[in-house]
């Protein structure tokens, strides 16, 4: 009898068909759990919020258009070099799922939190994120991924302790601080550097559910729960 040897699943297909859905499911349930903890939602409401964020990540809303730098392109035609100078335009947009929805959720939490300690936490966290965020041509504003959530948790915990507020507020404090300080420190304060990123559409929160603004809030809550 002839023996047949079936090769293992090729690595790219393994990553796409097995690992990627697996990690997405973990992220989905972890994020749903975050919404339940922070916003006191049941599982179905938390999943509905996450679904809206996923759908919203497909939508970019233009808010500003400005002139970019001149781009010079050279073409060699039978030894004769032609130069074409083009004026590029930059369109600034906000992503619905990666920026607008998380910001609305963060602002909603402010009605439940002490304002003065929150403002102090927000100011310190935004300053640190602004310092480490750098414009990268063709990419956007880059910041070390783990820094914003860690800073929002650490500073939130410190300020809550100084003002003698209960530590149970930490997840809500860290989520709202993380989201809004990432938006303000990394994106809004770096709008002056928009030309360094390049031409075309520059979207704040453009990576959607995997953008730094949204992920900062999610991981800030996860780190907070580890402390609690």
N, C-alpha and C positions, 0 to 999 in steps of 0.2 A: 504494500500500500504506500502510495506517495505521501510524503509529509509536507504539509504546507506551513510555512512560517509567515505570520502576519506581523509586519513592522509596527512598532508603537506609534501612537498618535504624534504627528510631527509637532515640533515645539510651537510654531506660530499658531497652529490650529488649537493646540492645547491651551495656549494663553488666551486666545479669543473665545473659545467655546467652553472652557472649564474654569480657569482661574478668574478671568474678568467678570463673568456673571456671579461667581462665588463672592468675590470681594465687593461687587456692587450690592449684593443681597445683604452682606454684613453692614455695609455703609448705610443702606436703606433702613434696616431695622435699628441701627445705632442712632441715626438721625431722628427717626420716629420716636425713639426713647428720649432723646434730648428734648424734643418738642413737648412730650408728655410731662417731663420733669419741670421744664422752665415755664411753660404756659398753661400747666394744669389741664391738658387736653386728654381725652381718651384716645385709644389706639386709632380708631377710624378717623377722628379729627386730625390727629398728627400725620397720618398717611395722606390725608387730603391736602394738608398744607405742603407737605413734601412734594406731592404730585404737581401742585400749582407752581412750585419753584422749578421743577424739572421742565414743565411746559414753558414757563417764563424764560428759561435759559435760552430758548430759541429766538427770543425777541429782543432786538436792540432798538432803543429809542434815540434818534438823533436830537441833540440839544444845541450844538454849536458847530459852525463851519468857519474855517479861517484859511488864509494862504499859508502854504508851506514853503520849503526851500526850493530853489531852482535845481533841477536835476539835468545834468549834461550827459547825453548818450552819444557815443562815437560809433560810426559805421564805416567799415572799410569796403570800398567798391572798386575793384581792379586797381588797388594801390592808392586810390584817392580817398582820403579820410574826410567824412562829413560829420559835423557836430550838430546835434539837435538839442536845443535848450527848452526844457519844459517846466512850467510852473505847477508844482504839485499842490493839491488841496488836502487839508486835514479835516476830517469830520469827527467830532467828539460825540459819543453816544453813551447811554447807560443801559446795561443789561437788566431786563426785568427780573429774571430769576437770580442772577448773581449779585445784584446791587439793590434794586428797588424793594423787592419783597423782604430780604433780610433787614434792610434799614427800617422798614415799617414795623417789623417785629421788634427790633431793638428799641425804637422810639416808644412803642406800646409799653415796654417794660419800665420806662422811666416814670410812669404814673404810679408804680409800685415801689420805687426805690427812693432813698434819701438823696436829694438833689446835690447838696454841697459836696458830700463825700464822692458822689459819682462824678461830678465835674473835675474834682482833683485827680481822681483815677484816670479819667478820660484825657486830661491834659498831659499827665506823665506818660501814659501809654502812647499817645499820639506822637509826642516828642521823640520817644525811643524808636518807634516805627519809622518816622520821618527820617531820622538819622541813618538808619540802615537801608532804607528803600532807595534804589538806584534805577534811573531810566536805562533801558537796554534797547538798542535799535532793533526794530522788527519784532520785538517781543512785548514790551510794555514796561510797567514799573515792577521791578523784581525786588523781593525781600525774602530773607531766609524764612522758609515756611513755618518752622516751629517757633520762631521768635514771637510773633504777635499773640498767639494764644497763651504761651507761657508768661509773657509780660502782663497780659490782662488778668490772668489768675493771680500771679504773685503780687501785683500792685493792688488789685481788688482786695485780696486777703489782708494785706498790710493796712490799707485805709480803713477797712471794716474794723480791724482790731484797734486801731488808734481811736476811732470814734465810738468804740464799744457797741457796735451793732452786731446782731446775731450772725454767726457764720453760715447759717442756713440760707442767707441771702446770696451767698457766693455764686451759685450757678447763674442766677438771673443777672447779678452784677457783672460777672465775667462775660456772659453772652453779649449783653448790650454794649459794654465797654469794648470788647474785642471787635465786634462788627463795625461800630461807628469810628473807633480809633484807626482801624485798618483802612476804612474809607477815607477818613480825613487825613491821617498821617501819610499814607502811601499814595493816595490818588489825588485828592483835592489840593493838598499843599504842593504837589509836584506837577500841577497843570502848567506851570511856567516852563517845564522841561518837555512839553509835549512835542516840540519840533525835533528833539533828540531821538524820539521813538521812531519817527518816520512818517510817511504820508499814508493816505487812505483813511480807513475807519479805525479810530482808537476807542475801544469800548471799555468803560469802567464796569468791572464785574463780568467781562466778556467771556470768561471761562465757565460761566453758569454755576451749576452746583459744585463744580470743582474749582471755583475761583477762591482766591485768598480771603476775600471779605466774608463769604459764607462759611468757609472751612474754619476760619479763625473762631467764629462763634460756636460752631459745633465742637471743635477740639477744646475750646476753653471750658465748655460745660463738662466734657468728659474728664479733663484734668481736675476740674473742681470736685467732681464726684469721687475721684480717687482720694482727694484730701478729706472729704467728709466721711 
